[in-house]
């Protein structure tokens, strides 16, 4: 019997754990799910005889090593900063590891040691990163194999609310970590367009967007991710003139979110004095020059050069930033206060469903003729538990785990899923689970 150790039983792990338990009888597996919240772990395994839940503390060296030693493969769905502890033990104990997170510089340094131990540390095999890598590489390899020369590659992904449950003026609800959404884009975005390097400072990020229609789910806008340039090496596109990766929101979101960026509400570097006793209205007023003759609403409009009839103002008003609700968080940063405000408005209700949208845009030369292809994915969630995000993050991880255990993936070292031996079988099974890309030739 093969023993699978899953670390982390959060929202993104539900589909993963269900898949492993469902397939445990056929494949002779036993699944152990460890989490700091044993209740969460117990809920994830239910009454299965092929699984058990345990309390797990990743910082407990003895427990961590003992659990890894007693497993055949480890799946880490822990926060990314915790992966290295697990990965180092996996290399030392010669156990394969699968994660959905980006490869950190620290983890990358384990590559040679992992190869020497004959161990695979497979990372970036969730949604973004993950499905984006695999689906892009499949088409990139196909284009190259027929003699095409790629001149432009753009890729966009977003987690959003299902259209049938999209009932607020922002056309958005949280389907992922709210803190990450509030802090998104901080730093400088970099990409290349027609051979020219381009950099977008955070203060301009939400002003420079690209618009697109995706299948039958509407019009979207994409803002640049922090680093598009590193994907040239990852995808074998070192000389491509244009490469751009971005995050999707419904049209109009970015212009409105940019108001909070310009005000300084997304700043996480300092604490607001007396924040626990301030109202949202008083918090908003902190960012304007002193003026006791104008209302907070008037200051807002003057400072941002918007009218009180504009969509942007109406969205801000709906969000509640002018209300007299008390913040109630001590020594809080502006970003944490804004997170609290947004969570009150953007949290999915029990009835809501989510949606994942992804689109790759390819341009290439073939026989001196320019070709364009859009490859698009739309996945809907089924419930609050079986979300589109959980499916698209968890299923690739689960499928890869099965393929490693069955000996179908034989790679070793620190890897991401950009090679055929990984992406072909994973994408094939994803397709059988309703995660399919639709390709459109653009004239």
C-alpha positions as CSV (number, residue, x, y, z in Angstrom):
1,X,0.0,0.0,0.0
2,X,1.3,3.4,-1.0
3,X,1.0,6.1,1.7
4,X,0.2,9.7,0.7
5,X,0.8,12.6,3.1
6,X,-1.2,15.7,2.4
7,X,-0.1,18.8,4.4
8,X,-2.8,21.5,4.6
9,X,-6.6,21.0,4.4
10,X,-7.6,24.5,3.4
11,X,-10.1,25.6,0.7
12,X,-7.8,24.9,-2.2
13,X,-7.2,21.3,-1.0
14,X,-10.8,20.0,-1.0
15,X,-10.9,18.6,-4.6
16,X,-7.4,17.3,-4.2
17,X,-8.2,15.3,-1.1
18,X,-11.5,14.1,-2.5
19,X,-9.7,12.8,-5.7
20,X,-7.1,10.9,-3.7
21,X,-9.6,9.3,-1.4
22,X,-12.0,8.4,-4.3
23,X,-9.1,6.7,-6.2
24,X,-7.5,5.1,-3.1
25,X,-9.2,1.7,-3.4
26,X,-8.4,1.2,-7.0
27,X,-4.7,2.3,-6.6
28,X,-4.2,0.8,-3.1
29,X,-3.4,4.1,-1.4
30,X,-3.8,5.4,2.1
31,X,-4.2,9.1,2.6
32,X,-3.1,11.0,5.7
33,X,-4.2,14.7,5.9
34,X,-2.4,16.9,8.4
35,X,-3.4,20.4,9.3
36,X,-2.8,22.7,12.3
37,X,-6.6,22.6,12.6
38,X,-7.4,19.0,13.2
39,X,-11.1,19.8,12.8
40,X,-10.4,21.0,9.2
41,X,-8.4,17.9,8.5
42,X,-11.2,15.6,9.9
43,X,-13.8,17.4,7.8
44,X,-11.7,16.9,4.7
45,X,-11.4,13.1,5.1
46,X,-15.0,12.4,6.3
47,X,-15.7,8.8,7.2
48,X,-13.3,7.2,4.7
49,X,-11.6,4.0,5.7
50,X,-8.8,4.9,3.3
51,X,-7.8,8.1,5.0
52,X,-7.1,9.7,8.4
53,X,-6.7,13.2,9.8
54,X,-3.9,14.3,12.1
55,X,-2.9,17.5,13.9
56,X,0.2,18.7,12.1
57,X,2.7,21.4,13.0
58,X,5.2,22.1,10.2
59,X,7.6,23.7,12.7
60,X,7.8,20.6,14.8
61,X,10.9,19.0,13.4
62,X,10.4,15.6,14.9
63,X,6.8,15.3,13.8
64,X,7.5,16.6,10.4
65,X,10.3,14.2,9.7
66,X,8.5,11.3,11.2
67,X,5.4,11.8,9.1
68,X,7.4,12.3,5.9
69,X,9.5,9.2,6.7
70,X,6.4,7.1,7.0
71,X,5.0,8.3,3.6
72,X,5.7,7.4,0.0
73,X,4.9,10.8,-1.4
74,X,4.2,14.2,0.1
75,X,1.7,16.8,-1.1
76,X,2.2,20.2,0.4
77,X,-0.7,22.7,0.3
78,X,0.8,24.7,3.1
79,X,1.6,28.4,2.7
80,X,4.5,28.8,0.2
81,X,7.0,30.0,2.9
82,X,6.7,26.7,4.6
83,X,7.5,24.5,1.6
84,X,11.3,24.6,2.1
85,X,11.2,22.9,5.5
86,X,9.1,20.0,3.9
87,X,11.2,19.9,0.7
88,X,14.5,19.6,2.6
89,X,13.2,16.7,4.6
90,X,11.8,15.1,1.5
91,X,15.2,15.2,-0.2
92,X,17.0,13.9,2.9
93,X,14.5,11.1,3.3
94,X,14.2,10.4,-0.4
95,X,10.5,11.1,-0.8
96,X,8.9,12.8,-3.8
97,X,7.1,16.2,-3.2
98,X,4.3,17.9,-5.1
99,X,3.2,21.5,-4.5
100,X,1.1,24.1,-6.3
101,X,3.4,27.0,-5.3
102,X,6.0,29.0,-7.2
103,X,9.6,27.7,-7.0
104,X,11.4,29.9,-4.4
105,X,15.1,30.7,-4.8
106,X,15.7,28.7,-1.6
107,X,13.9,25.6,-2.9
108,X,15.7,25.9,-6.3
109,X,19.0,25.4,-4.5
110,X,17.9,21.9,-3.6
111,X,17.9,20.8,-7.3
112,X,21.3,19.1,-7.4
113,X,20.8,17.4,-4.1
114,X,17.3,16.2,-5.1
115,X,18.8,14.7,-8.3
116,X,21.5,12.9,-6.3
117,X,18.8,11.5,-4.1
118,X,16.6,10.5,-7.1
119,X,13.8,12.7,-5.8
120,X,11.3,14.8,-7.7
121,X,10.2,18.1,-6.2
122,X,7.4,19.1,-8.6
123,X,6.1,22.6,-8.1
124,X,3.8,25.1,-9.8
125,X,1.2,22.4,-10.8
126,X,-2.0,24.1,-9.6
127,X,-3.9,26.7,-11.6
128,X,-1.7,29.8,-12.0
129,X,1.0,28.6,-11.8
130,X,0.2,25.1,-13.2
131,X,-2.6,24.8,-15.8
132,X,-1.3,27.9,-17.4
133,X,2.2,26.3,-17.8
134,X,0.9,23.1,-19.2
135,X,-1.7,24.5,-21.6
136,X,0.6,27.1,-22.9
137,X,3.5,24.7,-23.4
138,X,1.3,22.2,-25.2
139,X,0.5,24.8,-27.9
140,X,3.9,26.3,-27.9
141,X,5.5,22.9,-28.7
142,X,2.8,22.2,-31.3
143,X,3.5,25.5,-33.0
144,X,7.3,24.9,-33.0
145,X,6.9,21.3,-34.3
146,X,5.1,22.5,-37.4
147,X,7.8,25.1,-38.1
148,X,6.1,28.2,-36.6
149,X,8.1,31.0,-35.0
150,X,6.3,32.6,-32.0
151,X,6.3,36.4,-32.1
152,X,3.9,37.1,-29.2
153,X,2.6,35.3,-26.2
154,X,0.1,36.8,-23.7
155,X,-1.5,34.9,-20.9
156,X,-4.3,36.1,-18.5
157,X,-6.0,34.4,-15.5
158,X,-8.5,35.4,-12.9
159,X,-10.7,34.0,-10.2
160,X,-14.1,35.7,-10.2
161,X,-17.7,35.3,-9.2
162,X,-20.0,33.1,-11.4
163,X,-22.0,35.3,-13.8
164,X,-25.3,34.0,-12.3
165,X,-24.2,35.3,-8.9
166,X,-22.6,38.5,-10.0
167,X,-24.8,41.0,-8.3
168,X,-22.6,43.9,-7.1
169,X,-21.3,46.9,-8.9
170,X,-17.7,45.8,-8.8
171,X,-18.5,42.5,-10.6
172,X,-16.2,40.8,-8.1
173,X,-16.1,38.7,-5.0
174,X,-13.2,37.0,-3.2
175,X,-12.5,33.5,-4.5
176,X,-8.9,33.5,-3.1
177,X,-6.9,35.0,-0.2
178,X,-8.4,38.5,0.4
179,X,-5.1,39.8,1.6
180,X,-3.4,38.8,-1.6
181,X,-6.0,40.7,-3.6
182,X,-5.6,43.9,-1.6
183,X,-1.8,43.8,-2.0
184,X,-1.8,42.6,-5.6
185,X,0.6,44.3,-8.0
186,X,2.8,46.0,-5.5
187,X,6.3,46.5,-6.9
188,X,7.1,47.0,-10.5
189,X,5.6,45.0,-13.3
190,X,8.0,44.1,-16.2
191,X,7.4,42.6,-19.6
192,X,8.6,43.0,-23.2
193,X,6.7,44.3,-26.2
194,X,8.0,44.2,-29.8
195,X,11.5,43.8,-28.5
196,X,11.3,46.7,-26.0
197,X,11.4,46.2,-22.3
198,X,8.5,47.9,-20.4
199,X,8.1,48.6,-16.7
200,X,5.0,49.7,-14.9
201,X,5.2,51.2,-11.4
202,X,2.5,50.2,-9.0
203,X,1.0,53.7,-9.1
204,X,0.2,53.2,-12.8
205,X,-0.5,49.5,-12.9
206,X,-4.3,49.7,-12.8
207,X,-4.4,52.4,-15.5
208,X,-2.6,50.3,-18.1
209,X,-4.9,47.4,-18.9
210,X,-5.8,45.3,-21.9
211,X,-9.4,44.5,-22.7
212,X,-10.7,41.2,-24.2
213,X,-13.8,39.2,-24.6
214,X,-13.6,35.6,-23.5
215,X,-15.9,32.9,-24.9
216,X,-19.5,33.7,-23.7
217,X,-18.7,35.0,-20.2
218,X,-18.2,38.7,-21.1
219,X,-15.7,41.4,-21.3
220,X,-12.6,41.5,-19.2
221,X,-9.6,43.6,-18.5
222,X,-6.1,42.4,-17.6
223,X,-3.4,44.2,-15.6
224,X,0.2,43.1,-15.7
225,X,1.7,40.6,-13.3
226,X,4.9,41.5,-11.6
227,X,7.3,39.5,-13.7
228,X,6.5,38.3,-17.2
229,X,10.2,38.2,-18.3
230,X,11.2,35.0,-16.4
231,X,8.7,33.0,-18.5
232,X,10.9,33.4,-21.6
233,X,13.3,30.8,-20.2
234,X,10.6,28.6,-18.6
235,X,8.8,28.3,-21.9
236,X,11.8,28.2,-24.2
237,X,10.9,31.6,-25.7
238,X,14.2,33.4,-25.1
239,X,14.0,35.5,-28.2
240,X,10.3,36.2,-28.4
241,X,9.6,39.9,-29.1
242,X,6.5,40.1,-26.9
243,X,5.6,38.3,-23.7
244,X,3.0,39.5,-21.2
245,X,1.2,37.8,-18.3
246,X,-1.7,39.4,-16.5
247,X,-4.5,39.1,-14.0
248,X,-8.2,39.2,-15.2
249,X,-11.0,41.3,-13.7
250,X,-14.4,42.3,-15.3
251,X,-14.3,45.5,-17.2
252,X,-14.3,48.7,-15.1
253,X,-12.8,47.0,-12.0
254,X,-9.3,48.3,-12.4
255,X,-10.2,52.0,-12.8
256,X,-12.2,51.9,-9.6
257,X,-9.6,49.9,-7.6
258,X,-7.0,52.4,-8.7
259,X,-8.8,55.0,-6.5
260,X,-7.8,53.1,-3.4
261,X,-4.2,52.7,-4.7
262,X,-3.9,56.5,-5.4
263,X,-5.3,57.3,-2.0
264,X,-2.8,55.0,-0.2
265,X,-5.3,52.6,1.2
266,X,-3.4,49.6,0.0
267,X,-0.3,50.6,1.9
268,X,0.8,47.8,4.3
269,X,4.0,49.5,5.7
270,X,2.7,51.5,8.6
271,X,0.0,51.4,11.3
272,X,-2.8,53.9,11.7
273,X,-3.0,55.6,15.1
274,X,-6.1,54.7,17.1
275,X,-7.4,52.5,14.2
276,X,-9.6,50.4,16.5
277,X,-11.8,53.4,17.3
278,X,-12.0,55.1,13.9
279,X,-15.0,54.8,11.6
280,X,-14.5,53.9,7.9
281,X,-15.5,57.5,7.1
282,X,-12.7,58.8,9.4
283,X,-10.3,56.4,7.9
284,X,-11.1,57.6,4.4
285,X,-10.7,61.2,5.5
286,X,-7.1,60.5,6.7
287,X,-5.9,60.6,3.2
288,X,-7.1,64.1,2.2
289,X,-5.6,67.6,3.0
290,X,-7.2,69.2,6.0
291,X,-10.4,71.1,5.1
292,X,-13.3,71.4,7.6
293,X,-15.7,73.0,5.0
294,X,-16.0,70.1,2.6
295,X,-17.6,66.7,3.2
296,X,-15.5,63.6,2.9
297,X,-17.4,62.7,-0.3
298,X,-16.5,66.1,-1.8
299,X,-12.9,65.7,-0.8
300,X,-12.9,62.3,-2.4
301,X,-14.3,63.6,-5.7
302,X,-11.9,66.6,-5.8
303,X,-8.8,64.6,-4.9
304,X,-9.5,61.9,-7.5
305,X,-11.1,64.1,-10.1
306,X,-14.3,62.1,-10.3
307,X,-17.9,63.2,-10.1
308,X,-20.4,62.0,-7.5
309,X,-22.4,60.5,-10.4
310,X,-19.5,58.5,-11.8
311,X,-19.4,54.7,-11.6
312,X,-16.2,55.0,-9.7
313,X,-17.7,57.1,-6.9
314,X,-20.8,54.9,-6.8
315,X,-18.6,51.8,-6.3
316,X,-16.6,53.4,-3.5
317,X,-19.8,54.5,-1.8
318,X,-21.3,51.0,-2.1
319,X,-18.2,49.6,-0.6
320,X,-19.0,51.6,2.6
321,X,-15.9,53.7,2.9
322,X,-18.0,56.7,3.9
323,X,-20.0,54.8,6.5
324,X,-19.7,55.2,10.3
325,X,-18.9,51.6,10.9
326,X,-16.1,51.1,13.4
327,X,-12.9,49.6,12.2
328,X,-12.2,47.7,15.4
329,X,-8.7,46.5,14.7
330,X,-5.8,47.8,16.8
331,X,-2.6,49.2,15.2
332,X,-3.9,48.2,11.8
333,X,-2.2,49.1,8.5
334,X,-4.3,50.9,5.8
335,X,-4.2,47.6,3.7
336,X,-5.6,45.6,6.6
337,X,-8.4,48.1,7.1
338,X,-9.2,48.1,3.4
339,X,-9.2,44.3,3.6
340,X,-11.8,44.4,6.4
341,X,-14.0,46.8,4.4
342,X,-13.8,44.7,1.2
343,X,-14.4,41.4,3.1
344,X,-17.7,42.8,4.3
345,X,-18.8,43.3,0.7
346,X,-17.0,40.8,-1.4
347,X,-17.2,37.5,0.6
348,X,-19.1,34.7,-1.2
349,X,-22.4,33.8,0.4
350,X,-23.4,30.2,0.9
351,X,-25.4,30.2,-2.3
352,X,-22.7,31.9,-4.4
353,X,-20.5,30.0,-6.9
354,X,-17.2,31.1,-8.4
355,X,-15.6,31.0,-11.8
356,X,-12.0,30.7,-13.1
357,X,-11.2,32.3,-16.5
358,X,-7.9,31.9,-18.4
359,X,-6.9,32.9,-21.9
360,X,-3.6,32.5,-23.8
361,X,-3.1,34.7,-26.9
362,X,-0.5,33.4,-29.4
363,X,0.9,35.1,-32.5
364,X,3.3,33.2,-34.8
365,X,4.8,33.2,-38.3
366,X,4.3,30.1,-40.4
367,X,5.4,30.1,-44.1
368,X,5.8,33.9,-43.9
369,X,2.1,34.3,-42.8
370,X,1.0,35.7,-39.4
371,X,-1.3,33.4,-37.4
372,X,-3.2,34.2,-34.3
373,X,-4.8,31.7,-31.8
374,X,-6.7,32.4,-28.6
375,X,-6.9,29.4,-26.2
376,X,-9.5,30.0,-23.5
377,X,-10.7,28.2,-20.4
378,X,-13.8,28.8,-18.3
379,X,-14.5,26.6,-15.2
380,X,-17.6,27.1,-12.9
381,X,-17.7,26.1,-9.3
382,X,-20.4,23.7,-8.1
383,X,-20.8,24.9,-4.5
384,X,-19.0,26.8,-1.7
385,X,-16.9,23.7,-1.1
386,X,-16.5,22.4,-4.6
387,X,-15.3,25.7,-6.1
388,X,-13.8,26.3,-9.5
389,X,-10.6,27.5,-7.7
390,X,-10.4,24.2,-5.6
391,X,-10.9,22.2,-8.8
392,X,-8.4,24.0,-10.9
393,X,-5.8,24.1,-8.2
394,X,-6.4,20.7,-6.6
395,X,-7.0,18.4,-9.6
396,X,-3.6,19.0,-11.3
397,X,-1.8,18.3,-8.0
398,X,-3.8,15.2,-7.5
399,X,-3.4,13.8,-11.0
400,X,0.4,14.5,-10.9
401,X,0.6,12.7,-7.5
402,X,-1.1,9.6,-9.0
403,X,1.2,9.7,-12.1
404,X,4.3,9.9,-9.9
405,X,3.2,7.0,-7.7
406,X,2.4,4.9,-10.7
407,X,5.8,5.6,-12.3
408,X,4.4,7.5,-15.3
409,X,6.3,10.6,-14.4
410,X,10.0,9.8,-13.9
411,X,11.6,13.2,-13.7
412,X,13.8,14.1,-10.8
413,X,15.1,17.3,-9.3
414,X,13.3,20.6,-8.9
415,X,10.7,20.7,-11.8
416,X,7.7,22.7,-13.1
417,X,5.2,21.1,-15.5
418,X,6.6,22.4,-18.8
419,X,7.7,19.1,-20.3
420,X,5.5,16.6,-22.3
421,X,6.0,13.7,-19.9
422,X,4.1,15.8,-17.3
423,X,1.8,18.1,-19.2
424,X,0.3,15.6,-21.7
425,X,-1.1,13.0,-19.2
426,X,-2.2,15.7,-16.7
427,X,-4.0,17.8,-19.4
428,X,-5.6,14.6,-20.8
429,X,-7.2,13.7,-17.4
430,X,-8.1,17.3,-16.7
431,X,-10.1,17.3,-20.0
432,X,-11.9,14.2,-18.8
433,X,-12.9,16.2,-15.7
434,X,-14.4,19.1,-17.7
435,X,-11.3,21.4,-17.6
436,X,-11.0,22.0,-21.3
437,X,-9.4,24.8,-23.4
438,X,-11.3,26.1,-26.5
439,X,-9.0,27.2,-29.3
440,X,-10.1,30.0,-31.7
441,X,-8.2,31.1,-34.8
442,X,-8.3,34.9,-35.0
443,X,-8.4,36.5,-38.4
